[in-house]
Amino acid sequence: MAKYILKRALAAIVTLFVLITVVFFLVRLIPGDPFNDPKLTDTVRENLYEYYGFDKPLVVQYGIYMNNLLHGDLGPSTRYMNRTVNDMIFESFPYSADLGIRALVFAVSFGLVLGILAALNRGKKLDVVCVLVAILGTSIPDFIMGAILQYVFGVKWGLLPVAQYKGIEYTILPAAALGFYTLASVSKLMRSSMLEVVSQDYIKTAKAKGLSQGRITFRHQIRNAIMPVITVLGPTVASVLTGTFVVESIFAIPGMGKYYVDSVNNSDYSMILGMTIFYGAFLILCNLIVDIAYGLVDPRIRIGKK
Amino acid sequence: MAEYENLLEIKNLSFSFKTYGGTVKAVRDVSFDLRKGEILGIVGESGCGKSVTAQCIMRLNPEPPGFFESGEILYKGQNVLQMSKPELKQLRSKEIGFIFQDPMTSLNPTMRVGKQIEEVFTGHKDISKVEIHEKALNIMKLVGISDAEKRFRQYPHELSGGMKQRIMIAMALVSEPSMIICDEPTTSLDVTIEAQILDLLLELREKLGTSIIMITHDLGVIAKLCDRVVVMYGGKVMEHGTVDEIFYDTAHPYTNALMNSIAGLDTDKNTVLKPIPGTPPDLFAPPHGCPFAARCDYAMKVCQTYPPEFTDLSQEHSTACWLQHEWAPKVDLHMHNRQRKETV
C-alpha cells in the first residue's frame, strides 16, 4: 500500500510539473499582459516589468518561478498590489471548502438514498419522482437553481438569508444550489447501478439462502452498486471543494471561485498559475483517495497487498 | 417402491411470465415427484423450462413478472405456493439448498466466502456464532476444501472455478437440508473438475442422505448420477422413468433424438452426429398438440392438434406420446436408429 501511494505521488509530481510548465508558457501566449492598461505611462510600465521580473528572458523567469515554487511561494499577484497568491488562496479556500463539504454531504447522502429508493420501487410513483428530480437536477444550471432558491426561500418566504456567509443559516441555500447537480447525478447513477446489480446471480443466491429482502439490499446489493458512484466522486469532490464562480458570486461568498475567472480576465500570470497548481494538486489527491476507497469497498481491486 | 416416501411432489404445475410481448408459458402442466435419498435428473435443451421449474420449488423466480397459473408444489406435504414469508424463509434456509449454474457469478464478489456460507444461518435463533463458524468450517472440509481456515477468509476472486463451486455446494449443504437442487452445476467447469464435483455429490448423498434434483442438458451427467430421469421439452414433461428405462427403452422420439445428438466414446470419427432439426417451440404461443410435433420424425396428424396423454409403460416409466396409442403405427425407435446408422 505504501509503495503504491509513493508511486502515485511520484506520478503526481511529474503530472504537476508538466501542468505548470505548459500553463506557464501558455498564459504568456495570451495577447496582452497584466499591465497593458492604456492609462499607464511607459516609465511606470517599465518599472512594473522590472519589479515583477518580466523584463528578463522567459526561460530565466521560468527558472525563478520554479525555484520560488519549490519554497512554497506562488509569487505576488499582479492585479492586487501587496498581496501574494498564497495569501489569497489561504483566505478564500476555507470558504469554498466549507461550502463544498456541506454541498457534498447533502448531495451524496440524499443522492444515494434517492437512487436506492428509486431502484427498490422501480416503476412505482417514488421512482418517477426520483427520476424527475434527477432530470431536473442535471438539466437546470446552478445559477438558475441558485436564483430560484434565493427567490423562493429568501425573498418570498423569508425563511433563509438571501446572500453572504455569516452563519449556519447562510450556508443552506448556496450548499443546496451547489450540490443539486451532484445529487441528481449521484441518484441517477446509483439507481441504474442498483438495477444492474439486482439481476446479478449472487442476488438470487442470497435469496435462495433465505435472507430477508432488507439484508439482501444492504449486504449484497448496495455495496456492489456503489462502485460507479465512487468513481465519479473523485473529480466531483475536487471541483466542488475548490469553489465555483457562479454560485459564489450569486450568494456573495468570498470563496476561491471568483479568482479563477478574475485571474484570467486580468492576465494575472501568477494567480492563474497558482490556481491551476492548487486545483491540479487537489484533483490528483482526490483521485488517489478514490483509488484507495475502491479497495475498501471491492476486494478485487485491493492494491499492493499480498 | 415402498421404502421411499415422496419428499417433494409437483402436481400439474404451470408457471408463466408476463412480458411486454405477451405471456411466456414457461412451464406447462408439469408433474413429478422426488423421493427421499434419490437423485432425480431433469434433462432437456435450453429454454425447455427445467430451470424455471426448479426455481418454482423455492419460489426464486421473480414474481412479478412470473406467476403461477395452476398446480401445487408439496414439500413434505406442505404447499409451497401457500407458504407465508417466514415459512418460505425457513424452507430456503433450512430445508432446500440450491446450487446455481455459474459459480463465477453466483458468489458476492465483495464478501468473504466463509461469511457467505455462514449467512445461511441469519435469523436462526437456536444456534450460537461459534457453532455457526464450526459448521461452516466442517462443511468446507466435507466438500473437499483443504486449508478451510484460510479459504474461509478469502474472497471469491481468489478462488478457482472448481473451488467456487465447492463453496456453492458447501453453502447449499451447511444447514443440512433434506434436498438440494443443482441447476447445471458443472456446465461452466472443465471436464476434470466436473467429474470431481459429480463424485462429490454422489459421496455427499451417501454420507448425508440428501435428495438431489439434478438439472442438466448433459446425458452423460444423468447416466453417471441419477436414479430417475424426467425429460422436458417446450415446458412439458415428455417422458420419465428410471435411468435404464430412459436410456435402453426410450419411448419418446424426443428422448431418442437427444440420444442421437451426442457423441459417445465408441462413436466412429466419421459418423455424423444427428442434430434435431428445427428450433424449440415459441413459448409465447405454444402449440396445442405435442410441443415436439413440428420436429418429430414420426409426427402424425393427431400430434399437431391434441396433446398426448401419459401412457404408463412400467411402474416408473411413462411417456406422453401418441405413438403409444393402440391405433398408432408401431415404431421401434431402437431398430430405427440402427438402420439409420447403417445407411449413413
Interface residues (C-beta under 8 A of the other chain):
Chain A: Q200 D201 Y202 K204 T205 A206 K207 A208 K209 G210 L211 S212 R215 R219 H220 R223 N224 V297 D298 P299 R300
Chain B: M58 L60 L88 K89 Q90 L91 R92 S93 K94 G97 F98 F100 D102 T105 S106 L107 N108 P109 T110 M111 E119 V120 T122 G123 Y155 H157 M168 M171
